[in-house]
Amino acid sequence: MTDIAIAVLIVIVAGLAVVATAVMRSVWIVPQARARNVERLGRYHRTLEPGISFVLPFVDRVKSLIDLREQVVSFKAQPVITEDNVVVHIDTVLFFQVTDPRAADYEIVNYIKAIEQLTATTLRNVIGTLDLEATLTSRDRINTALRGVLDDASGKWGIRVTRVEIKAIEPPASIKDAMEKQMRAEREKRAAILTAEGARASKILTAEGDKQSTILRAEGAQQAAVLEADGQARAIERVFSSIHAADPDPKLLAYQYLQTLPKLAEGQGSTFWVIPSEVTTALQAITEAFGGTPDKPRPKPSATDDPEPSREIPAGDPIPSYELAPGKPNGQETPADATP
């Protein structure tokens, strides 16, 4: 009985193990944004969605998880030759997403490796049509071309390429050195041009300032001269108006005329001055004003006679002043400094 009991116990344990294994292989829990392909008797049967799923144990085979989230993969630098025969190394970054788990599992063996190789070949085709300068400045164009080619090729693999970015473009060291020299020369050229333009603008502004200041000074002098002339004209006009309004007689005018005679000798550059013949007429008018009788008029000179010469007095000599002699008949004048 003991041997039979042991055998039964072993069978029961084995059956429990088989049942446990069957239960474990028939119940599958798939995480969110994941998927599993199921093969039944070696053929694709269905794809397990996120959540709990049941399969037939020992009949259905559940394959490994497939990530349905967007993934990022960075490829190593690829040597590419440009149109002008310059070898550059380009690093790319690829963003993709599995949209069909069945196609990603059965249409291609390794879609990551396939995308890397496809990216390298596409880069060679695109960069081969561009020179070095266009390659360095046309990243958007290269990205767009890469995405279009990869999206078309990977569509049948159940993969959607969302974005392709060029991470780095590394030209040779000699090209870098030449580019740095060119950039330095361009900067020095721009600096020289800016300095010349600054000096030119400074000179132009200085000239404009001098011109404006000269114009303003001339306008100020003009306005000052005009105002001074207007003031003198108004003063003269007011004086003449006052004189005409007062109606002065010839006696007053003759007296004023005599008062201005000493001013003739005030000039420093004068060596002699001339007493006009009108002085006699002025003296006669003053004599008549104080009650004297003027001398009889002299006869008019003929054409052959010499005109009465003017009396010249050196500039250093004092000007004689005339006083009326009260005892003299006919209003005769006697110099003030003459001895009787």
C-alpha positions as CSV (number, residue, x, y, z in Angstrom):
1,M,0.0,0.0,0.0
2,T,2.8,2.4,0.7
3,D,4.2,2.2,-2.9
4,I,0.8,2.7,-4.4
5,A,0.2,5.8,-2.1
6,I,3.6,7.3,-3.1
7,A,2.9,6.8,-6.8
8,V,-0.6,8.4,-6.5
9,L,1.0,11.3,-4.6
10,I,3.5,11.8,-7.3
11,V,0.8,11.7,-10.0
12,I,-1.2,14.2,-8.1
13,V,1.7,16.5,-7.7
14,A,2.6,16.2,-11.4
15,G,-1.0,16.9,-12.4
16,L,-1.1,20.0,-10.2
17,A,2.1,21.2,-11.7
18,V,0.8,20.6,-15.2
19,V,-2.4,22.4,-14.3
20,A,-0.5,25.3,-12.7
21,T,1.7,25.6,-15.8
22,A,-1.3,25.5,-18.1
23,V,-3.1,28.1,-16.1
24,M,0.0,30.3,-16.0
25,R,0.4,30.0,-19.8
26,S,-3.2,30.5,-20.6
27,V,-3.6,33.8,-18.7
28,W,-1.5,36.8,-19.9
29,I,-1.5,40.4,-18.7
30,V,-0.3,43.0,-21.2
31,P,0.7,46.5,-19.9
32,Q,-0.6,49.7,-21.4
33,A,1.0,50.8,-24.7
34,R,2.4,47.3,-25.3
35,A,1.3,44.4,-27.5
36,R,2.1,40.7,-27.9
37,N,1.6,38.6,-31.0
38,V,0.1,35.1,-30.6
39,E,1.0,32.1,-32.8
40,R,-1.2,29.1,-32.9
41,L,0.6,26.0,-34.2
42,G,3.3,28.2,-35.7
43,R,1.0,30.6,-37.5
44,Y,0.1,34.1,-36.6
45,H,-3.2,34.0,-34.7
46,R,-3.9,37.4,-33.1
47,T,-2.3,40.3,-31.2
48,L,-3.0,40.7,-27.5
49,E,-4.2,44.1,-26.5
50,P,-3.3,45.8,-23.2
51,G,-5.1,44.1,-20.3
52,I,-5.8,40.5,-19.4
53,S,-6.0,37.9,-22.1
54,F,-6.5,34.1,-22.3
55,V,-4.8,31.7,-24.7
56,L,-4.8,27.9,-25.2
57,P,-1.8,26.5,-23.3
58,F,0.6,24.3,-25.2
59,V,-1.2,25.3,-28.5
60,D,-0.8,29.1,-28.6
61,R,2.7,30.6,-28.3
62,V,2.8,34.2,-27.0
63,K,5.8,36.2,-28.4
64,S,7.7,39.0,-26.7
65,L,6.4,42.5,-25.9
66,I,6.4,45.2,-28.6
67,D,6.5,48.8,-27.4
68,L,3.9,51.0,-29.0
69,R,5.2,54.3,-27.6
70,E,7.2,56.8,-29.6
71,Q,10.9,55.8,-29.4
72,V,14.1,57.7,-30.0
73,V,17.2,56.1,-31.4
74,S,20.5,57.9,-32.1
75,F,22.7,56.6,-34.9
76,K,26.5,56.9,-34.9
77,A,28.2,59.3,-37.2
78,Q,28.0,58.3,-40.9
79,P,30.7,59.4,-43.4
80,V,29.1,61.2,-46.3
81,I,30.7,62.9,-49.3
82,T,29.3,66.2,-50.5
83,E,29.0,67.4,-54.0
84,D,32.4,69.3,-53.8
85,N,34.1,66.1,-52.6
86,V,34.4,66.9,-48.9
87,V,33.9,64.0,-46.4
88,V,31.7,65.0,-43.5
89,H,30.5,62.9,-40.6
90,I,26.8,63.3,-39.7
91,D,25.1,62.2,-36.6
92,T,21.3,61.7,-36.8
93,V,18.5,61.2,-34.3
94,L,15.4,59.3,-35.3
95,F,11.9,59.5,-33.7
96,F,9.6,56.6,-34.7
97,Q,6.5,54.7,-33.4
98,V,5.2,51.2,-34.1
99,T,1.7,51.4,-35.4
100,D,1.3,47.7,-36.5
101,P,2.7,45.1,-34.1
102,R,2.1,42.2,-36.6
103,A,4.0,44.0,-39.5
104,A,6.8,45.1,-37.2
105,D,7.2,41.5,-36.0
106,Y,6.8,39.6,-39.3
107,E,7.7,42.0,-42.1
108,I,11.2,42.8,-41.0
109,V,13.7,41.0,-38.8
110,N,15.2,44.0,-37.0
111,Y,13.5,47.3,-37.8
112,I,16.0,49.4,-35.8
113,K,18.9,48.1,-37.9
114,A,16.9,48.5,-41.1
115,I,16.1,52.2,-40.2
116,E,19.7,52.9,-39.4
117,Q,20.9,51.6,-42.8
118,L,18.1,53.3,-44.6
119,T,19.0,56.6,-42.9
120,A,22.7,56.2,-44.0
121,T,21.9,55.6,-47.6
122,T,19.4,58.4,-47.8
123,L,21.9,60.8,-46.2
124,R,24.4,59.9,-48.9
125,N,21.8,60.5,-51.6
126,V,20.7,63.9,-50.2
127,I,24.2,65.2,-49.2
128,G,25.6,64.1,-52.6
129,T,23.6,66.8,-54.3
130,L,24.7,69.6,-51.9
131,D,28.1,71.3,-51.5
132,L,29.6,71.9,-48.0
133,E,28.2,75.3,-47.5
134,A,24.7,74.2,-48.4
135,T,25.1,71.1,-46.2
136,L,25.9,73.2,-43.2
137,T,23.0,75.6,-43.8
138,S,20.3,73.3,-45.1
139,R,19.5,71.1,-42.1
140,D,15.7,71.6,-42.5
141,R,15.9,70.5,-46.1
142,I,17.9,67.4,-45.2
143,N,15.6,66.6,-42.3
144,T,12.5,66.8,-44.6
145,A,14.1,64.6,-47.3
146,L,15.1,62.0,-44.7
147,R,11.7,61.9,-43.1
148,G,9.9,61.5,-46.4
149,V,12.1,58.6,-47.6
150,L,12.1,56.8,-44.2
151,D,8.4,57.2,-43.8
152,D,7.6,55.7,-47.2
153,A,10.0,52.8,-46.7
154,S,9.1,52.0,-43.1
155,G,5.3,52.1,-43.7
156,K,5.1,48.5,-44.8
157,W,7.0,47.5,-41.6
158,G,4.3,49.0,-39.4
159,I,6.5,51.9,-38.3
160,R,5.8,55.6,-38.6
161,V,8.8,57.9,-38.6
162,T,7.6,61.1,-36.8
163,R,10.8,63.1,-36.9
164,V,14.4,63.0,-38.1
165,E,17.0,65.4,-36.8
166,I,20.7,65.9,-37.7
167,K,22.5,66.2,-34.4
168,A,25.9,67.2,-35.7
169,I,27.8,67.7,-39.0
170,E,31.6,67.4,-38.5
171,P,33.8,68.5,-41.5
172,P,37.5,67.7,-41.6
173,A,39.9,69.6,-39.4
174,S,41.5,71.4,-42.4
175,I,38.0,72.6,-43.6
176,K,37.3,73.8,-40.0
177,D,40.6,75.8,-40.0
178,A,39.8,77.3,-43.4
179,M,36.3,78.2,-42.3
180,E,37.6,79.9,-39.1
181,K,40.1,81.9,-41.2
182,Q,37.3,82.9,-43.6
183,M,35.0,83.9,-40.7
184,R,37.8,85.9,-39.1
185,A,38.5,87.7,-42.4
186,E,34.8,88.4,-42.8
187,R,34.5,89.8,-39.3
188,E,37.6,92.0,-39.8
189,K,36.2,93.2,-43.1
190,R,32.9,94.1,-41.5
191,A,34.7,95.8,-38.6
192,A,36.8,97.9,-41.1
193,I,33.6,98.8,-43.1
194,L,31.8,99.8,-39.9
195,T,34.8,101.9,-38.8
196,A,35.0,103.7,-42.2
197,E,31.2,104.3,-42.2
198,G,31.4,105.6,-38.6
199,A,34.2,108.0,-39.6
200,R,32.3,109.1,-42.7
201,A,29.1,109.7,-40.7
202,S,31.1,111.6,-38.1
203,K,32.7,113.9,-40.7
204,I,29.3,114.5,-42.4
205,L,27.7,115.3,-39.1
206,T,30.6,117.7,-38.2
207,A,30.3,119.4,-41.6
208,E,26.6,119.7,-41.3
209,G,27.0,121.2,-37.8
210,D,29.6,123.7,-39.0
211,K,27.3,124.6,-41.9
212,Q,24.3,125.1,-39.7
213,S,26.3,127.1,-37.2
214,T,27.7,129.3,-40.0
215,I,24.2,129.8,-41.4
216,L,22.8,130.6,-38.0
217,R,25.6,133.1,-37.2
218,A,25.1,134.7,-40.6
219,E,21.3,134.9,-40.0
220,G,21.9,136.3,-36.6
221,A,24.3,138.9,-38.0
222,Q,21.8,139.7,-40.7
223,Q,19.0,140.1,-38.3
224,A,21.2,142.2,-35.9
225,A,22.2,144.5,-38.8
226,V,18.6,144.8,-40.0
227,L,17.5,145.6,-36.4
228,E,20.3,148.1,-36.0
229,A,19.5,149.7,-39.3
230,D,15.8,149.8,-38.4
231,G,16.7,151.3,-35.0
232,Q,18.9,154.0,-36.7
233,A,16.2,154.6,-39.3
234,R,13.6,155.1,-36.6
235,A,15.9,157.3,-34.5
236,I,16.7,159.5,-37.6
237,E,13.0,159.5,-38.5
238,R,12.1,160.5,-35.0
239,V,14.8,163.2,-34.9
240,F,13.7,164.7,-38.2
241,S,10.1,164.4,-37.2
242,S,10.8,166.3,-34.0
243,I,12.8,168.9,-35.9
244,H,10.1,169.4,-38.4
245,A,7.5,169.5,-35.7
246,A,9.5,172.2,-33.8
247,D,9.9,174.2,-37.0
248,P,13.5,175.4,-36.2
249,D,14.7,178.6,-37.8
250,P,18.1,178.9,-39.7
251,K,19.7,180.4,-36.6
252,L,19.3,177.2,-34.6
253,L,20.5,175.1,-37.4
254,A,23.6,177.3,-37.8
255,Y,24.3,177.1,-34.1
256,Q,24.1,173.3,-34.3
257,Y,26.3,173.3,-37.3
258,L,29.0,175.2,-35.4
259,Q,28.8,172.8,-32.5
260,T,29.7,169.9,-34.7
261,L,32.9,171.5,-36.1
262,P,35.2,170.4,-33.2
263,K,34.3,166.8,-33.8
264,L,36.0,167.0,-37.2
265,A,39.5,167.0,-35.6
266,E,38.8,164.0,-33.3
267,G,40.0,161.4,-35.8
268,Q,43.5,160.0,-35.0
269,G,44.4,159.5,-38.6
270,S,43.8,163.2,-39.6
271,T,46.8,165.4,-40.1
272,F,44.9,168.5,-41.1
273,W,41.2,169.4,-41.5
274,V,39.4,172.0,-43.6
275,I,37.0,174.6,-42.4
276,P,34.3,174.9,-45.0
277,S,33.1,178.2,-46.4
278,E,29.7,177.6,-44.9
279,V,31.2,178.6,-41.5
280,T,31.1,182.2,-42.5
281,T,27.4,181.9,-43.4
282,A,26.8,180.3,-40.0
283,L,28.6,183.0,-38.2
284,Q,26.6,185.7,-40.1
285,A,23.4,183.9,-39.0
286,I,24.5,183.9,-35.4
287,T,25.5,187.6,-35.6
288,E,22.1,188.5,-36.9
289,A,20.5,186.4,-34.1
290,F,22.2,188.6,-31.5
291,G,21.3,191.9,-33.1
292,G,24.2,192.5,-35.4
293,T,24.1,193.5,-39.1
294,P,25.7,191.2,-41.5
295,D,28.3,192.3,-43.9
296,K,27.3,193.3,-47.3
297,P,27.2,190.4,-49.7
298,R,30.2,190.1,-51.7
299,P,29.9,190.2,-55.4
300,K,29.6,186.9,-57.1
301,P,33.0,185.8,-58.6
302,S,33.3,185.6,-62.3
303,A,34.3,182.5,-64.1
304,T,37.9,183.7,-64.3
305,D,38.3,184.4,-60.6
306,D,39.4,181.7,-58.3
307,P,36.9,180.5,-55.8
308,E,37.5,181.5,-52.2
309,P,39.9,179.1,-50.8
310,S,39.1,177.2,-47.7
311,R,41.1,177.8,-44.7
312,E,43.3,175.0,-43.6
313,I,44.3,174.5,-39.9
314,P,46.7,171.9,-38.8
315,A,45.2,169.1,-36.8
316,G,47.3,169.8,-33.7
317,D,46.4,173.6,-33.5
318,P,43.5,174.6,-31.4
319,I,40.3,175.6,-33.1
320,P,39.7,179.4,-32.6
321,S,36.3,180.2,-31.1
322,Y,34.6,183.5,-32.1
323,E,32.8,185.8,-29.7
324,L,30.7,188.7,-30.7
325,A,32.3,192.0,-29.9
326,P,29.6,194.1,-28.2
327,G,31.3,197.4,-29.2
328,K,32.0,196.5,-32.8
329,P,29.8,197.9,-35.4
330,N,28.1,195.7,-38.0
331,G,28.4,192.6,-35.8
332,Q,32.1,192.0,-36.3
333,E,33.6,188.9,-34.7
334,T,36.8,188.8,-32.6
335,P,38.6,185.6,-31.7
336,A,38.3,184.7,-28.0
337,D,42.0,184.3,-27.6
338,A,43.0,187.4,-29.5
339,T,44.4,190.4,-27.4
340,P,42.6,193.7,-27.9
